[in-house]
Amino acid sequence: MKHQPVLSRKDTKEIPKREEVAVDISRFGKQLLPPATEAPTSQKFRRPSENNRSNPVHRARGPTKFLTFKFLKNVVFNFSSIIWTRK
């Protein structure tokens, strides 16, 4: 118990990838994604001009969804290595 193999910096980045990232993304994804994916479907059949005016989420949906996921991935990778080393 006293002697534990010390993880190198490279190892700490590779270990948490699958489990922790999957958990964190599913936890945060529930908060971020539904407004972006559900709002436009209810307004799909209106005129497009009205759609863009009343629902700014619809216009920016593609890029923002990608950006939030990219941002989340960075946050998760940055903090998962810290969490992993503290355990």
LINPEQUI-V648307 format. One line per field, one symbol per residue. burial: 1 if it has 16 or more other C-alpha atoms within 10 Angstrom, else 0. A space follows every 50 residues. Layout:
burial: ???
This chain:
burial: 00000000000110010001100110000000000100010010000000 1000001100100000001001000110011000000
